[in-house]
Amino acid sequence: MAASPCTESPSPLHWDGTTLRILDQTRLPAEEVVLELHGTPDTVEAIKRLAVRGAPMIGIAAAYGLAMELARDETPEALERAAALMAGARPTARNLAWAVERVTAAALAAPGRMADAAREAAEQIQREDEAASATLSRYGAEALDAVLPDGPVAVMTHCNSGALAASGRGTGLGVIASLADMRPVTVLACEARPLLQGARLTVWECARLGLDHQLLVDSAAAGLIARGEVHAVVTGFDRVAANGDVANKVGTYGLALAARAARIPFVAAGPSSSVDLRLGTGAGIEIEERDASEVLSVGGSLVSVAGTRVRNPAFDVTPAALVWALVTERGVARPVSAETVAAVA
């Protein structure tokens, strides 16, 4: 995995037909460094350490990782090894396993040209994600615009669900950006401890998009909602169960509870590829627990007592009953139920 600094803002993900280049999200906003990925092992490493993140973007990277591996070793055995390694990189995001399954099926269905079939499947996944982001962003914005009060509004978001997490404008942040095309919007970005994806990535994207924005600590969010300073909460999602329960960055559940108490919309937006109809409820979603070091230190400095036991779940699950609208490129599920989720999956 080679790294190089950039003199101009690069694309979060670029495929040239043989090599995958990603913007290393662990280095933002201080540095814009591009990583060159060449196969499954370095792609898995990039996914695990969050150099590439966001459910849709993880899926795209995983697809290209398998394609690059098959370009070196075009055998079913190599594909099986690579697919198993890739699928275990991160457990919660549905798009990872979905992309691995899709590329694997395409390659196995094309004996004699497995590498070409894998590459074509990966490129198709990226094209579909670009189209999905554009469509779902419009659907979500239109749904909100129809119910929000006239004039300027403040919309809260959590973690990062923009172009760094998905193609185009992204998912949750894409909805907010599309709403800003219709009326004045201030984005209230939660910091998203412990890795500060909101403070580091969402704010960076808002600045690039020219969106009016404010950063707040996670613990301030519910209070601002209760005081009537927030008109809606919009997030992305990493996996959705068949009943509409939503897994997203840890802290999302609390925002949904606060939104319900304040009677404002809570919108979860993402591609249909993140919907997992095989899981009846969110209780079946595996929640990734990450290393204690992410909590015990900030910027390399210890912030707690060495040896302290830590819980570091990366995600939580918001019950469908708290979701005002679930948005994919196939439409808006509202009210959220097994029937409406199936229609947009």
C-alpha positions in Angstrom: 0.0 0.0 0.0 1.7 3.1 -1.3 0.9 6.6 0.0 1.4 10.0 -1.6 0.5 13.6 -0.6 -1.7 15.6 -2.9 -1.4 19.1 -4.2 -5.1 19.4 -5.0 -8.2 17.8 -3.5 -8.5 14.3 -4.8 -11.5 12.1 -5.3 -12.3 9.9 -2.3 -11.9 6.8 -4.6 -10.5 6.5 -8.0 -10.2 3.3 -10.2 -8.0 3.4 -13.3 -8.6 -0.2 -14.4 -5.8 -1.8 -12.5 -5.1 0.2 -9.3 -7.5 1.6 -6.7 -6.6 5.0 -5.2 -8.4 6.1 -2.1 -8.1 9.3 0.0 -6.8 8.2 3.4 -9.6 9.3 5.8 -7.5 8.8 8.9 -5.3 11.7 7.8 -8.1 14.2 7.2 -8.5 17.1 7.6 -4.8 17.8 8.3 -3.5 16.1 5.2 -4.9 14.9 1.9 -3.0 11.7 1.3 -3.8 9.1 -1.4 -3.2 5.4 -0.9 -2.6 3.1 -3.8 -4.2 -0.3 -3.2 -3.2 -3.4 -5.3 -5.1 -6.4 -4.0 -7.1 -8.0 -1.2 -4.6 -7.7 1.7 -4.0 -4.0 1.5 -7.6 -3.3 0.8 -8.6 -5.2 3.9 -6.1 -3.3 5.9 -7.4 0.0 4.6 -11.0 -1.0 5.5 -10.1 -2.2 9.0 -8.2 0.9 10.0 -10.9 3.2 8.5 -8.7 4.7 5.7 -11.8 3.9 3.6 -15.1 3.8 5.5 -18.8 4.3 5.1 -20.9 1.3 4.1 -21.3 2.0 0.4 -17.7 3.1 0.0 -16.5 0.0 1.8 -18.5 -2.2 -0.6 -17.0 -0.5 -3.6 -13.4 -0.8 -2.3 -14.0 -4.5 -1.4 -15.3 -5.2 -4.9 -12.2 -3.7 -6.5 -10.0 -5.5 -3.9 -11.3 -8.8 -5.1 -11.0 -7.8 -8.8 -7.3 -6.8 -8.3 -6.6 -10.1 -6.6 -8.1 -12.1 -9.4 -6.0 -10.1 -11.9 -3.0 -11.8 -10.3 -4.4 -15.2 -9.6 -7.4 -16.1 -11.7 -8.5 -19.3 -9.9 -11.5 -20.3 -7.9 -9.2 -21.1 -5.0 -7.6 -17.7 -5.0 -11.1 -16.1 -5.1 -12.3 -18.2 -2.2 -9.4 -17.2 0.0 -9.7 -13.5 -1.0 -13.4 -13.4 -0.5 -13.1 -15.0 3.0 -10.5 -12.5 4.0 -12.4 -9.5 2.6 -15.8 -10.5 4.2 -14.2 -10.5 7.6 -12.8 -7.0 7.5 -15.7 -5.3 9.2 -18.9 -7.1 10.3 -21.6 -4.5 10.6 -21.8 -2.8 7.2 -24.0 -4.9 4.9 -22.4 -3.5 1.7 -19.1 -5.3 2.4 -20.5 -8.8 2.4 -23.0 -7.9 -0.4 -20.2 -6.7 -2.7 -18.1 -9.7 -2.0 -21.0 -12.0 -2.7 -21.8 -10.2 -5.9 -18.3 -10.1 -7.3 -17.7 -13.7 -6.3 -20.8 -14.8 -8.1 -19.9 -12.9 -11.2 -16.4 -14.3 -11.4 -17.5 -17.9 -10.8 -20.1 -17.6 -13.5 -17.4 -16.7 -16.1 -14.8 -19.5 -16.2 -11.9 -18.5 -18.3 -12.5 -14.8 -17.8 -12.9 -14.5 -14.0 -10.7 -11.5 -13.6 -12.6 -9.5 -16.3 -15.9 -10.5 -14.9 -14.9 -9.4 -11.4 -13.6 -6.1 -12.6 -16.8 -5.5 -14.6 -18.9 -6.3 -11.5 -16.9 -4.0 -9.4 -17.2 -1.1 -11.9 -21.0 -1.8 -12.1 -21.3 -1.6 -8.3 -19.6 1.8 -8.3 -21.8 3.1 -11.2 -24.9 1.9 -9.3 -23.8 3.6 -6.1 -23.2 6.9 -7.9 -26.8 6.8 -9.3 -28.3 5.6 -6.0 -26.7 8.5 -4.1 -28.1 11.1 -6.5 -31.6 9.6 -6.5 -31.9 9.0 -2.7 -30.5 12.5 -1.9 -33.3 14.0 -4.0 -36.0 11.7 -2.5 -34.9 12.5 1.1 -34.7 16.3 0.5 -38.2 16.4 -1.1 -39.7 14.4 1.8 -38.2 16.8 4.3 -39.0 20.0 2.3 -42.6 19.0 2.3 -43.0 18.9 6.1 -40.4 21.4 7.5 -41.5 25.0 8.3 -40.8 27.6 5.6 -37.5 29.4 5.6 -34.1 28.5 7.0 -33.8 25.3 8.9 -31.1 23.6 11.0 -30.5 19.9 10.3 -28.4 17.7 12.6 -26.3 14.8 11.4 -24.0 12.3 13.0 -20.7 10.7 11.9 -20.0 11.1 8.2 -22.4 10.2 5.4 -21.1 12.4 2.5 -18.9 11.8 -0.5 -16.3 10.1 1.7 -18.8 7.4 2.7 -20.6 7.0 -0.6 -20.5 8.1 -4.2 -21.6 11.5 -5.3 -22.8 13.7 -2.5 -23.3 10.7 -0.3 -26.3 9.4 1.7 -27.4 11.3 4.8 -25.3 14.4 4.0 -26.4 14.1 0.4 -30.0 14.5 1.5 -29.0 17.6 3.5 -27.0 19.1 0.6 -30.0 18.5 -1.7 -32.3 20.2 0.8 -29.8 23.1 0.8 -30.4 23.5 -2.9 -34.0 24.2 -2.1 -33.7 26.5 0.9 -31.2 27.9 3.5 -29.9 25.1 5.7 -27.4 25.1 8.6 -25.8 21.7 9.2 -25.3 20.8 12.8 -22.5 18.2 12.8 -22.0 16.0 15.9 -18.3 15.3 16.5 -18.8 11.5 16.6 -16.4 10.3 19.3 -14.1 8.5 19.6 -12.7 8.9 16.1 -14.3 12.2 15.3 -15.7 11.4 11.9 -18.1 14.3 12.2 -15.5 16.8 13.4 -12.8 15.7 10.9 -14.8 14.5 7.9 -18.3 16.0 7.8 -17.0 19.5 8.6 -14.3 19.1 5.9 -17.0 18.1 3.4 -19.4 20.8 4.4 -16.6 23.4 3.9 -15.9 21.9 0.4 -19.6 22.0 -0.5 -20.1 25.5 0.8 -22.7 24.4 3.3 -23.3 26.6 6.3 -22.3 24.4 9.3 -21.6 24.3 13.0 -19.7 21.6 15.0 -21.0 20.4 18.4 -19.9 17.9 20.9 -22.0 14.7 20.9 -23.3 15.4 24.4 -24.8 18.7 23.4 -27.0 17.2 20.7 -30.0 16.1 22.7 -30.2 19.4 24.5 -30.2 21.5 21.3 -33.0 19.3 20.0 -35.0 19.7 23.1 -34.6 23.5 23.0 -36.2 23.6 19.5 -33.0 24.6 17.7 -33.1 21.6 15.4 -35.7 21.0 12.7 -34.7 17.5 11.6 -32.0 14.8 12.1 -30.6 13.0 9.1 -28.0 10.2 9.1 -26.8 7.4 6.9 -27.0 3.8 7.8 -24.7 0.7 7.6 -27.3 -2.0 7.7 -31.1 -2.1 7.9 -33.1 -5.2 9.1 -36.2 -6.3 7.3 -38.5 -4.6 9.9 -36.7 -1.3 9.4 -34.4 -1.3 12.5 -31.3 0.7 11.5 -27.7 0.2 12.4 -25.5 3.3 12.2 -22.6 5.0 14.0 -22.9 4.7 17.8 -24.8 7.6 19.2 -27.5 7.6 16.5 -30.0 5.8 18.7 -29.8 8.7 21.3 -30.4 11.2 18.5 -33.5 9.3 17.3 -34.9 9.2 20.8 -34.4 13.0 21.2 -35.9 13.6 17.8 -39.0 11.6 18.8 -39.4 13.4 22.1 -39.2 16.7 20.3 -41.5 15.6 17.5 -39.1 16.3 14.7 -38.2 14.0 11.7 -35.4 11.5 12.1 -34.4 10.3 8.6 -32.0 7.4 7.8 -30.8 7.4 4.2 -28.7 5.0 2.2 -28.6 2.6 -0.8 -30.9 -0.4 -1.0 -27.7 -2.6 -0.9 -27.5 -1.8 2.8 -30.9 -3.3 3.5 -30.6 -6.9 4.7 -33.9 -8.7 4.3 -32.4 -11.9 5.7 -32.4 -10.3 9.2 -35.9 -10.0 10.7 -34.9 -7.4 13.3 -31.9 -5.3 14.3 -31.2 -7.7 17.2 -29.5 -9.9 14.5 -27.1 -7.2 13.4 -23.5 -7.9 14.6 -22.1 -4.8 16.3 -18.4 -4.3 15.8 -16.4 -3.7 18.9 -13.2 -1.8 18.2 -9.9 -1.5 20.0 -9.8 0.2 23.4 -7.0 2.5 22.2 -9.5 4.5 20.3 -11.1 5.6 23.5 -8.1 5.7 25.8 -6.1 8.2 23.7 -6.7 11.2 21.6 -4.1 12.3 19.1 -1.6 9.9 20.6 -2.1 11.3 24.1 -3.4 9.1 26.9 -6.7 10.5 28.3 -7.5 7.9 30.8 -5.8 5.6 33.3 -3.7 2.9 31.6 -5.3 -0.5 32.0 -8.9 0.8 32.2 -11.4 -1.6 30.8 -13.2 -0.2 27.8 -16.4 -0.8 25.8 -16.1 0.6 22.3 -19.0 -0.5 20.1 -18.8 1.2 16.8 -22.5 1.2 16.0 -25.9 1.0 17.7 -29.3 0.0 16.4 -32.2 2.5 16.2 -35.7 0.8 16.3 -37.9 1.3 13.3 -40.5 2.9 15.4 -38.2 5.9 15.9 -37.4 6.4 12.2 -39.7 9.0 10.6 -38.5 8.0 7.1 -36.1 5.4 5.6 -34.8 6.6 2.3 -33.1 4.6 -0.5 -32.8 5.1 -4.2 -36.0 3.1 -4.6 -38.2 5.5 -2.6 -39.2 6.6 0.8 -40.5 4.1 3.4 -42.9 6.0 5.7 -44.2 4.8 8.0 -41.4 2.3 8.4 -42.6 -1.3 8.5 -41.6 -4.7 7.0 -43.8 -4.0 4.0 -42.5 -0.5 3.3 -38.9 -1.6 3.8 -39.3 -4.5 1.3 -40.6 -1.9 -1.2 -37.4 0.2 -1.0 -34.9 -2.7 -0.6 
